[in-house]
Amino acid sequence: MLQEKLQIVKQRFDEVSDLIIQPDIIADQKRYISLNREYKDLNALMEKRDEYLSLLRNKEEAEAIISDEKDPEMLAMAKEELDVSSKKLLSLEDEIRFMLIPKDPEDVKNVMMELRAGTGGDEASIFAGDLFRMYTKYCEGRGWKVNVVDMSEGTSGGFKEIIFEVNGDQVYGTLKFESGVHRVQRVPQTETQGRVHTSAATVMVLPEAEEFDIELDMSEIRIERTTSTGPGGQSVNTTYSAIKLHHEPTGMIVSCQDQKSSHKNLEKALKVLRSRLYDMELAKKQAADSEKRKSMVSSGDRSAKIRTYNYPQGRVTDHRIGLTLYDLQNIINGDIQKLIDEMQLYQNTEKLKFSDELL
């Protein structure tokens, strides 16, 4: 019963409210941040709980008046109150049930996004550039900050690869389902016959790991300092500011040459490495959970074809949920909120089914 669930939530809210003022909790940064996030979520639920209990009281009072009252005017008012309260309760119950779905603790994190040109040669690089512009415009519209970490430009425009960080509120929870293979169907600029080609780019969205999430052993990391390449002014090819990290246990290589300072490039490269290693740990956890929730949409499968952008027909199709929107120009210009909303709604509905099955 919903009231019983809300009572359990209230007990936890009271417990967390007491914990976050304890000196030993405040001294433990990781635990303090985690409890503060939980407090914020529980506080929102407490507000809904108060509203829910108030509506229940109104409904019960209206029912009591209807069963005893003889005055026609009072009866009419009570019936109206009962109707209003009942409708509001139905809507609020759905809202609360969604709020009771356990949140992914990673959702609040900033992200590292990595875009790579796939099949399609120059056209794939151009498409990767289009995707970068799409995400940049979307993020700027949300008031999020985008910082490029490293890039390798395509020979005819766009990027062979670009890595950038996005900082803001609930970034990973919003963008995590963008991971996967994005396809484009259009006539390339280099095509003389006017034929439609299919090209692809891979998108990776990694939750940005805090230092206390992943502790790096610097003895396992080989740091290579080189001169920067590509556009960048007088300092390019003259100072050893570019950084390449070799993580010996995994064979992972991370490069960063965006900043003129070697120290800043090292800082950014370590941040990328930490996020990639953290994502590997998350992927293992998701694989373990996937047997329990086979209907869930994965946010970690890099090889899955998730979306097609078809220019001749002006449509965008998300293959995971069978959604097609005939609004390609606005979407490629950063208006991807509808796609994100539909993915989140689908995921929450599946989570709700799963949580109901456990009860």
N, C-alpha and C positions, 0 to 999 in steps of 0.2 A: 504494500500500500504506500502511496506517495507520502502521506503524512509521517509514516514510520521512517521512510528513507530520509526525509527532511529533518527528523529529530536526530538521526545518526549524524547528519551533516552538521547540525547545530552543536552537538557534543564535540565534534572535531574542530569546529570553528572556535569554541570556547577554549579548547586545548591549545590550538595554534596561537590564539590571542595571548595566552599566558606564556607560551614558549618564547615568542619573539621579543619579550622584554627581559629574558633571563641573560645575565652577563656572559655565561659560558656559551650560549647560542650566538650572541652578538660577536663573540671573539672568533667563532668558527664561520668564516666568510661563506664557504660553500653551503653550509646548512642554513645560515641566516638568509641568504638570497633565495634559496629553495622555499623556505617557510614563508617569506614575504610574498612570493608569487602565489603560494597556496592560499595565504590570507586574503589576497586581492580577489581570487576566484571565489573563495567561500563567502566573502563579504557580499559579492554580487548575488550569490544564491540566498543569503540571509534576507536581502531586500525583497527578493521574489517570494521567499517563505512568508514574510510579514504580509505581503500583498495577498498571497494565497489564503492564509488563515483569516484575514479580514473578510475576504469574499465568502469563505465558508460560513463565517458567523452571520453575514448578511443573508445568505441563502437559508440558513437554519431559522433565523428570526422571521423571514418572509414565510417559510413553510409553517411555522407555529401560528402566525397571524391567520393564514389561510384556513388552517384546521379549526380555529376557535372563533374568529371574527365574524360578526353578522352585518356590520355596517358596510354597505356597497362601496362607498368611497375608499374606505380603508382596505377592503378586499382588492379593489382595482389597483391601488398603490402597491400592495404586497405582491400581487401577481406580476406587476411590471418589474418590481425589484428582483423577484425570483428569476424572471426571464433574463434580465440584464446580468445578474450574478452568474447564472448558469452558463451563459455564452462566454463571459469573461473567464470563468473557471476552465472551460474546455480549452480555450486558447492558451491560457497560462500553464495548464498542465503539460501541454505539448512543449512549451518553451522550457519549463523546468526539467522535463525528461531529457531534452537535448543538453541542458546545462549539467545534468548529472552524469553524462557520459564522461568517463575518465579522460582527461586531457593528456596529450603527448607533451611531456615536459620539455621536449626539444623545440616546440612551436614558438616559444618566446625568443629564440636565439636569432642573431644576425646570421647571414649566410655568405659563403663563398660560392660563386657561380662560375662554371667553366663551360664555355661554348667551343666546340670543335667542328670544323668542316668535315663532312663524311664523304660519301660517294657523290660524284658529280663534278670533280675538278674545280675550275675557277668559279663556276656557278654555285658550288657548295660553299665556297669562301664568301661569296657575295651574300648568300642566304644567311650565313652565320652573322655577317655584319647587320643584316636586316633584323635578325632576332635580338642582337645586342641593342640596337636602336629601340626596338619594341619594348624590351625589358627596362631600358633606361628611362623611356618616357613614362612607362607605368609606374616605376619606382618614384620618379620625380613628382608625379601626380599624387602619390601617397605621402609625400613629404619625407621620403627615405633618401639617404645619402649613398651615392654610388662612387666607388673608387676603383680605378683600374689597377691591378696588381702586375699583370704581365700580358703581352700580346705578341702575336706573330702575324703580320699583315699578309693578305693574299696578293698574288701577282696582278690581279685585275680588280682589286678592291675587296673590301670586307676583311675577314680574318681567317687564317688557317686555325688559329687558336686565340682565345682571349679569356683571361681570368680576372674577375672583379669581385669586390666585396660590396654587400648591401647592408647598411645599418639603419635600424628603425624599430618600430613596434610590431611584434608578432610576424616577423619577416619569414622565418622558416615555415611556420604554420600556413602562411599564405602561398608561398612559392614552391613548396616541396613536391607537389605533383606535376611540376614542369619538367622533372627529370625524365629523360628518355630520348628517343629518336624523333625529330621533327622533319617531315618531308615537305618539299615544295614542288609543285607542278606548274611550270610556266615556260614561256619561250625565252631562253637565255639571250642576253645582249649580244653574245658572240654567234648566235644561230642565224644563218643567212636564209635558210629554207622556211623559217616560221614554224618549225616543229616544236611541240611541247616536250620538254625534258623533265625528268624526275631527279631531284637532287636531295641531299639530306645533311642535317647537322645534328650533333649530339649535345644535349644539355645536361649538365650535372649540377644539382643544388645540394650543397653540403652545409649542415649546421656548423656555424663557427664555434670551434672548441675554445673554452676558457683554459687558462693554464692549469687550473685544478681539475679539469676534465681529463686531460692527457698530459702526463708528465714526460717530457722528452729527455732521453739520455743523450747528451751532447757527444759522448764518446762513441756513439753509434752513427753519428752524422759527419760526413766529410763535406767541408765547405770549400767550394771552388769559386775564386774571384776572377772575373774576366772583364774585358772592356765591353761597353754597351754597343748594340748594333741598331741600325735603323735610324729614323728621324729623331732629333733631340738636341740639336744645337752644338756648340763648340766642345762641350765636355764628352760627346760621343767619341769612342775609340781613343780617348786620351787618358781616361782614368779607369782604374779597375774597380768600378762601382757595381757592376752587375754581379749577381749572386746565383750560384747553382748549388743546391743541396742534394747530396746523395745519402739516402737513408739505407744503411747497409742491411738491416734485418729484412726489409721488404723489397729492396731494389727500387724504391720510389725515388723519382727525381723531380725537384721543384726549382723553377727558375724565376727570378724577379730582377727586372732592370728598369722599372718605371721611375724610380727616384734617383736623383744625382748622388745621393749619399749612400755609401756602402752599408752603413749601419741601418738605415731605414729600409733598404732592400732586404737585408738579412732578417729584420723584424717581420716584414711582410711575408717573406718566404717561409719563415718558421710558422707563421699563422696559417698559411695554406697547408703545410705539412701536417700540422696539428689537426686541422679540420679533416684532412683526408684520412688520417689514422683513426680519428673519432668516428668518421662515417663508416669505416670498415667494421668497427665494433658494433655500430648500430645495425649494419647489414646482417651481421651474425644473429643479432637479437631478433630482427624482423623475420629472418629465415626460420628461427625457432618458433616464432609466434604464428607463422603463416599456416601451419597445419591446423591450428585452432580456428583461424579465420580465413578460409580459402576464398571467400567472396570479396575480401578487401582489395582495394587498388594499391599496388606496390608503389612506393615512392623511391625505390632503390634500383629498379631494373633498368640499367643503362641501355640494354639492347632492344628493349620493347619499343615498337613503333607506336607512338602515342597520338600523333596529330598530323594532319595533312592540310597544307595551305594551297588551295587550287585557284590560281589566278584567272584562267579562262572563264570559270564559272563563278568567280567572286565568293567562294565558300571556304569555310574552315571546318574541318571535321575532327572531333575528338573520338578516337576509336575505342577508348576504354568504356565510355558510357553511351556511345552511339549518338552523340550530339552533333548536329550540323547547323552552323550559323552562316547566313548569306550576308556577311558584313566584313569581308576580308580587309578592305582598306582601313577601316577604323581599328580593327584588331591589330593589324601590322603596324599601326601608328600608336600602339600602346593601350588601346581600350580592351584589355583582356579580362576585366572583372567578371563578366558574365560567364566565361569559361571557368574561372576560378570558383565562382559561387556554385556552379552546377557540380563541380568535382567535390567541393566540400559538403554540399547537401547529400550527394550520393554516399560519400564516405560516412557521414554522420548517421544516415539512415541505416547503413549496414552495421555500424557500431551499435545502434539502438536495437536492431534485431538480435545481434549477438548477446548484448547485455540482458535482453528479455529472455533469451534461451537459457541463460545461466540462473535465472530466478526460479 
